[in-house]
Amino acid sequence: MNIFEDITTHFVLRAGRFDDEAAITLKGHLLSEYLLDRILESKLGPNSTKNASYSGKLYLLEKHHLLPEELLLNLRLLNSFRNRLAHELDVSIGKDEMIFHKPNREILMVKVKKGMYPQRYYLRSLCLGILTGLRNHMLLFLNIDPKKESIFA
């Protein structure tokens, strides 16, 4: 994938206003996995993501202290929703599941207005928060430019 613009812009453009929950989740999951691959390849080498599942990549990131805890928790939450959508016919996300992990183990309950497709709103917010967090962490703490192609490509 060749990204010349900001990854969050790509998500906003790809996750259209009328996309369903599965499309939003899959787009956010794919874009976040792209960034996870960039981090792992940059810090652990070109073969670090070979044959690794999404959860395997999260394990490596945690093991090597490459991402903050709240970002890992949000990524696991997104992966959980993606797995549910892939294996269940009718998936709904309850109000008590609409959370976002913040620094210092603080949890934000996402509140949505009635009539706004609350699950879609929540998933868009979760994905956008994750992508923004990954981009900022890559730039500010890991010295990786998310816009550049992989040096191993």
C-alpha positions in Angstrom: 0.0 0.0 0.0 1.4 3.4 -0.9 0.1 6.2 1.2 1.0 9.7 0.2 -1.4 11.4 2.5 -2.4 11.2 6.1 -3.8 7.8 7.1 -6.7 9.3 9.0 -7.7 11.2 5.8 -7.7 7.9 3.9 -9.9 6.3 6.6 -12.4 9.2 6.5 -12.5 9.0 2.6 -12.8 5.2 2.6 -15.3 4.8 5.4 -18.1 6.6 3.8 -21.0 8.1 5.6 -23.3 5.3 4.5 -21.0 2.3 5.0 -22.3 -0.4 7.3 -20.6 -1.6 10.4 -18.7 -4.4 8.7 -17.2 -2.1 6.1 -16.2 0.5 8.6 -14.6 -2.1 10.8 -12.7 -3.8 8.0 -11.4 -0.5 6.6 -10.2 0.6 10.0 -8.7 -2.8 10.7 -6.8 -2.9 7.4 -5.4 0.6 7.7 -4.3 0.0 11.3 -2.7 -3.3 10.3 -0.7 -1.4 7.6 0.7 0.9 10.3 1.4 -2.0 12.7 3.4 -3.6 9.9 5.3 -0.4 9.3 6.2 -0.1 13.0 7.3 -3.8 13.3 9.3 -3.7 10.1 11.0 -0.5 11.1 11.9 -1.6 14.6 12.3 -5.4 14.4 13.2 -6.0 10.7 11.6 -6.9 7.4 10.5 -10.5 8.4 8.9 -9.5 11.7 5.4 -9.5 10.3 5.8 -12.6 8.1 2.9 -15.0 8.8 1.9 -13.1 11.9 -1.8 -12.6 12.6 -3.2 -9.3 13.8 -3.2 -10.5 17.4 0.3 -11.8 16.9 1.5 -8.4 15.8 -0.1 -6.8 18.8 1.7 -9.3 21.0 5.0 -8.3 19.4 4.3 -4.6 19.9 3.5 -5.2 23.5 6.5 -7.4 24.1 8.9 -4.9 22.7 7.1 -1.9 24.4 6.5 -0.2 21.0 3.0 1.1 21.8 1.3 2.5 24.9 -1.1 0.3 26.8 -4.3 2.3 25.9 -3.5 2.0 22.2 -3.0 -1.7 22.4 -6.3 -2.1 24.3 -8.1 -0.1 21.6 -6.5 -2.2 18.9 -7.5 -5.4 20.6 -11.1 -4.0 20.9 -11.1 -3.3 17.1 -9.7 -6.8 16.4 -12.4 -8.3 18.6 -15.2 -6.5 16.7 -13.6 -7.6 13.4 -13.5 -11.2 14.5 -17.1 -11.0 15.7 -18.2 -9.6 12.3 -16.3 -12.3 10.5 -17.8 -15.2 12.4 -21.4 -14.2 13.4 -24.3 -13.4 11.2 -25.9 -10.7 13.3 -23.6 -8.6 15.4 -24.7 -5.8 17.6 -22.5 -3.7 19.9 -24.1 -2.9 23.2 -23.9 0.5 24.8 -21.6 -0.9 27.5 -19.2 -2.1 24.8 -18.9 1.4 23.2 -15.7 2.4 25.0 -12.4 4.0 24.2 -9.3 3.5 26.4 -7.4 6.6 27.3 -4.1 7.1 29.0 -3.8 6.2 32.8 -6.3 3.4 32.4 -9.1 5.8 32.0 -12.1 4.5 30.0 -14.3 6.8 28.0 -17.9 5.7 27.4 -18.8 6.8 23.9 -22.3 8.4 23.8 -24.2 8.8 20.6 -27.3 10.6 19.7 -30.5 8.7 18.8 -31.1 8.1 15.2 -27.5 8.3 14.2 -26.7 4.6 13.7 -24.9 4.4 17.1 -22.8 1.3 16.2 -21.5 3.0 13.0 -20.8 6.2 14.8 -18.9 4.3 17.5 -16.9 2.2 15.1 -15.9 5.3 13.0 -14.9 7.1 16.2 -12.9 4.0 17.5 -11.1 3.6 14.2 -10.3 7.2 13.7 -9.0 7.4 17.3 -6.8 4.4 16.8 -5.4 5.6 13.5 -4.7 9.1 14.9 -3.0 7.6 17.9 -0.9 5.3 15.8 0.1 8.1 13.5 1.0 10.4 16.3 2.9 7.7 18.3 4.9 6.8 15.1 5.9 10.4 14.5 6.5 11.6 18.0 8.0 8.6 19.8 9.1 6.0 17.3 10.6 8.4 14.6 8.7 6.6 11.8 7.1 8.6 9.1 3.8 6.8 8.4 3.6 8.5 4.9 6.8 6.9 3.6 7.0 3.6 1.9 8.5 0.8 3.9 12.3 0.8 3.6 12.0 -3.0 2.9 9.5 -2.8 0.1 
